[in-house]
Amino acid sequence: MAFARVSALVIAVLAAGVLRAATPVELWPARVQALDADKLKSQLGVIDAAMATLPETARPAAQFQKVFLQMLSGVPQGTWRVELEKHAQRAGGAASQALSEVAKVWLARVQMQDLDAALRRYYRFNVRFPDTLSAVMKDVPASLQNDPWGQPWMYQLKAPAGFPKQKDQRYQLGTSRFPQLAPFAEAIRKRTPPSVTWQITSRAIGGSTALEFRAPNSPAPLAILQPGGTVGGFVLVFIGNLWALMAAQDQLFAIAF
């Protein structure tokens, strides 16, 4: 009988742990790593469970986080590429615009892989890379003719280190906005998580909420922002109840205040 009561208590404690709602900082941590299949499935479930508790304007960011986790965890493109493209095309307010910018960075990396495949096919027949991208554009879909911002791709030949005369044996590809954008695989392998040490205070301005950002022990604020504003290269995406969502170049992360 005692054993039954103890077992029931353990089950209740475990259930409480499972049912505990994830915090925004847990949904959008600054340090995100690849997950194995079981952990990925679990975390995607956590995000789905939290979706109903999030403000409507923050839900697309949670949906993007699922795509982001799948990309980092090596899930095949066919599973998440369409969703990534949808996020890149978002339009609307500050939250949608910031999310779209992050998604476009990753979509650019995915499209750069497609262009790399076309360039390598050219190389197999010519034992050199072309002088311009126009040489392979007839072999790629219309969606790859320009980068996700609708601008021409930045392409140039680049000689291997120490071999200046072999300039047609390497190339550099990027976007107009980010000419030296790290390729997809490298961006996954060498992630640099955002590092912030702000002191953050909520303020009311004109009937709306704003956040004041200060450096530690600084007498003057770095910035006073509403969604869409930037501080230290990061965009304020959304202000919640004692938390906010920020966007770095290629990820979202939540902060508490």
C-alpha positions as CSV (number, residue, x, y, z in Angstrom):
1,M,0.0,0.0,0.0
2,A,2.8,2.4,0.9
3,F,4.6,1.4,-2.3
4,A,1.5,2.3,-4.3
5,R,1.3,5.7,-2.6
6,V,5.0,6.4,-3.3
7,S,4.5,5.3,-6.9
8,A,1.5,7.6,-7.3
9,L,3.5,10.4,-5.9
10,V,6.4,9.8,-8.3
11,I,4.0,9.6,-11.2
12,A,2.4,12.9,-10.2
13,V,5.8,14.6,-9.9
14,L,6.9,13.3,-13.3
15,A,3.6,14.4,-14.8
16,A,4.0,17.9,-13.3
17,G,7.5,18.1,-14.9
18,V,6.1,17.0,-18.3
19,L,3.2,19.4,-18.2
20,R,5.3,22.4,-17.0
21,A,5.1,25.1,-19.6
22,A,8.4,26.0,-21.2
23,T,9.5,29.6,-20.7
24,P,10.3,31.8,-23.7
25,V,14.0,31.6,-22.9
26,E,13.7,27.8,-23.1
27,L,11.9,28.1,-26.4
28,W,14.4,30.5,-27.9
29,P,17.7,29.9,-26.1
30,A,20.8,31.9,-27.2
31,R,22.8,28.7,-27.4
32,V,21.2,26.2,-29.7
33,Q,22.9,23.0,-30.6
34,A,22.1,20.1,-32.9
35,L,19.8,17.4,-31.3
36,D,19.6,13.7,-31.9
37,A,16.3,12.4,-33.3
38,D,14.7,11.7,-29.9
39,K,15.6,15.0,-28.4
40,L,14.6,16.9,-31.5
41,K,11.2,15.2,-31.5
42,S,10.8,16.1,-27.8
43,Q,11.8,19.7,-28.3
44,L,9.5,20.2,-31.3
45,G,6.7,18.8,-29.1
46,V,7.6,21.3,-26.4
47,I,7.3,24.2,-28.9
48,D,3.9,22.8,-30.2
49,A,2.6,22.6,-26.6
50,A,3.7,26.1,-25.9
51,M,2.2,27.6,-29.1
52,A,-1.3,28.1,-27.6
53,T,0.1,30.0,-24.6
54,L,2.1,32.4,-26.8
55,P,0.7,35.8,-28.0
56,E,-0.5,35.4,-31.6
57,T,2.3,37.7,-32.9
58,A,4.9,35.5,-31.4
59,R,3.7,32.2,-32.8
60,P,5.3,32.5,-36.2
61,A,8.7,32.9,-34.4
62,A,8.0,29.6,-32.6
63,Q,7.2,28.0,-35.9
64,F,10.4,29.2,-37.3
65,Q,12.3,27.9,-34.3
66,K,11.1,24.4,-35.3
67,V,12.6,24.9,-38.7
68,F,15.8,26.2,-37.2
69,L,16.2,23.2,-34.9
70,Q,15.6,20.8,-37.8
71,M,18.3,22.6,-39.9
72,L,20.8,22.5,-37.1
73,S,20.0,18.8,-36.4
74,G,20.6,17.6,-40.0
75,V,17.1,16.9,-41.0
76,P,16.8,16.6,-44.8
77,Q,15.8,19.8,-46.6
78,G,12.6,18.2,-48.0
79,T,11.2,18.3,-44.4
80,W,11.6,22.1,-43.8
81,R,12.6,24.0,-46.9
82,V,9.0,25.0,-47.9
83,E,8.4,26.3,-44.4
84,L,11.7,28.2,-44.5
85,E,10.7,29.8,-47.8
86,K,7.3,30.9,-46.3
87,H,9.0,32.5,-43.3
88,A,11.4,34.4,-45.7
89,Q,8.4,35.8,-47.5
90,R,6.6,37.1,-44.4
91,A,5.4,40.7,-44.6
92,G,3.8,43.0,-42.0
93,G,5.0,44.6,-38.7
94,A,8.3,44.6,-37.0
95,A,8.0,41.0,-35.8
96,S,7.3,39.6,-39.2
97,Q,10.0,41.7,-40.8
98,A,12.7,40.6,-38.4
99,L,11.6,37.0,-38.7
100,S,11.7,37.3,-42.5
101,E,15.3,38.7,-42.4
102,V,16.5,35.8,-40.3
103,A,14.8,33.3,-42.6
104,K,16.3,34.9,-45.7
105,V,19.8,34.5,-44.3
106,W,19.2,30.7,-44.0
107,L,17.4,30.5,-47.3
108,A,20.3,32.2,-49.0
109,R,22.6,29.6,-47.6
110,V,20.3,26.8,-48.9
111,Q,20.2,28.4,-52.3
112,M,24.0,28.8,-52.3
113,Q,24.2,25.0,-52.0
114,D,22.0,24.7,-55.1
115,L,24.2,27.2,-57.0
116,D,27.3,25.4,-55.8
117,A,26.0,22.2,-57.3
118,A,25.5,24.0,-60.7
119,L,29.0,25.5,-60.4
120,R,30.6,22.1,-59.7
121,R,28.8,20.6,-62.7
122,Y,30.4,23.3,-64.8
123,Y,33.8,22.5,-63.2
124,R,33.6,18.8,-64.1
125,F,33.3,19.7,-67.8
126,N,35.7,22.7,-67.9
127,V,38.2,22.0,-65.0
128,R,37.7,25.6,-63.9
129,F,34.9,27.7,-62.4
130,P,33.2,30.3,-64.7
131,D,34.2,33.9,-64.8
132,T,30.6,34.9,-64.0
133,L,27.5,33.2,-62.7
134,S,25.7,33.8,-66.0
135,A,27.4,30.7,-67.3
136,V,25.3,28.4,-65.0
137,M,22.1,30.5,-64.6
138,K,20.4,28.7,-67.5
139,D,20.7,25.4,-65.5
140,V,19.1,26.7,-62.3
141,P,15.4,27.5,-61.5
142,A,14.1,31.0,-61.8
143,S,13.9,31.2,-58.0
144,L,17.7,31.1,-57.8
145,Q,18.4,33.9,-60.3
146,N,18.6,36.4,-57.5
147,D,19.2,36.2,-53.8
148,P,16.3,36.1,-51.3
149,W,16.4,39.9,-51.2
150,G,15.8,40.1,-54.9
151,Q,19.3,41.3,-55.6
152,P,22.1,39.8,-57.8
153,W,24.3,37.2,-56.2
154,M,27.8,38.3,-55.4
155,Y,30.2,36.0,-57.1
156,Q,33.9,36.2,-57.9
157,L,36.8,33.8,-58.6
158,K,39.2,33.3,-55.8
159,A,42.7,31.7,-56.1
160,P,43.7,29.1,-53.5
161,A,46.0,30.4,-50.8
162,G,49.6,30.4,-52.1
163,F,48.6,29.8,-55.8
164,P,47.6,33.2,-57.2
165,K,47.7,32.1,-60.8
166,Q,45.0,29.5,-60.2
167,K,42.3,32.0,-59.6
168,D,39.7,29.9,-61.5
169,Q,40.0,27.0,-59.1
170,R,38.0,28.5,-56.2
171,Y,35.2,31.0,-56.0
172,Q,33.4,33.1,-53.4
173,L,29.6,33.4,-53.4
174,G,27.4,35.5,-51.2
175,T,24.4,37.9,-51.2
176,S,24.4,41.6,-52.0
177,R,23.6,42.2,-48.3
178,F,26.1,39.7,-47.0
179,P,28.9,39.2,-49.6
180,Q,30.9,36.9,-47.3
181,L,27.9,34.9,-45.9
182,A,29.1,31.6,-44.4
183,P,27.9,28.6,-46.4
184,F,25.2,26.4,-44.8
185,A,27.4,23.6,-43.5
186,E,30.0,26.0,-42.1
187,A,27.3,28.1,-40.4
188,I,26.0,25.0,-38.7
189,R,29.4,23.7,-37.7
190,K,30.8,27.1,-36.4
191,R,27.9,28.7,-34.7
192,T,28.7,31.8,-32.6
193,P,25.7,32.3,-30.2
194,P,24.7,35.9,-29.4
195,S,26.3,37.2,-26.2
196,V,24.6,40.0,-24.4
197,T,25.0,41.6,-21.0
198,W,22.3,44.3,-21.1
199,Q,20.5,45.6,-18.1
200,I,16.9,45.9,-19.4
201,T,14.0,48.0,-18.0
202,S,10.5,48.2,-19.2
203,R,9.2,51.7,-19.9
204,A,5.8,53.1,-21.0
205,I,6.1,55.6,-24.0
206,G,3.1,57.1,-25.6
207,G,0.8,54.4,-24.2
208,S,3.0,51.6,-25.6
209,T,5.7,49.5,-23.9
210,A,9.4,50.1,-24.7
211,L,12.6,48.6,-23.4
212,E,15.5,50.5,-22.1
213,F,18.9,48.8,-22.7
214,R,21.9,49.7,-20.7
215,A,25.4,48.3,-20.5
216,P,26.4,47.1,-17.1
217,N,27.1,50.0,-14.7
218,S,26.5,52.5,-17.4
219,P,24.7,55.7,-16.4
220,A,23.2,56.3,-19.8
221,P,21.0,53.9,-21.8
222,L,22.3,52.4,-25.0
223,A,18.9,52.5,-26.5
224,I,15.2,52.8,-25.8
225,L,13.4,50.5,-28.2
226,Q,10.0,49.4,-29.4
227,P,9.7,46.3,-31.7
228,G,11.7,46.9,-34.8
229,G,14.5,48.9,-33.1
230,T,18.1,47.8,-33.0
231,V,20.7,47.7,-30.3
232,G,24.2,46.3,-30.7
233,G,23.3,44.8,-34.1
234,F,20.3,42.9,-32.7
235,V,16.7,43.6,-33.5
236,L,14.0,43.8,-30.9
237,V,11.3,41.6,-32.3
238,F,8.6,41.3,-29.6
239,I,8.0,42.5,-26.1
240,G,6.2,40.0,-23.8
241,N,5.4,39.9,-20.1
242,L,8.9,40.2,-18.5
243,W,10.5,38.8,-21.6
244,A,11.4,39.9,-25.1
245,L,12.4,38.3,-28.3
246,M,15.5,39.4,-30.2
247,A,16.9,38.6,-33.6
248,A,20.5,38.1,-34.4
249,Q,21.7,37.8,-38.0
250,D,20.7,34.1,-38.2
251,Q,18.7,33.2,-35.1
252,L,16.1,34.3,-32.6
253,F,16.7,34.4,-28.9
254,A,14.7,35.4,-25.9
255,I,15.8,37.5,-22.9
256,A,14.2,38.0,-19.5
257,F,14.0,41.3,-17.7
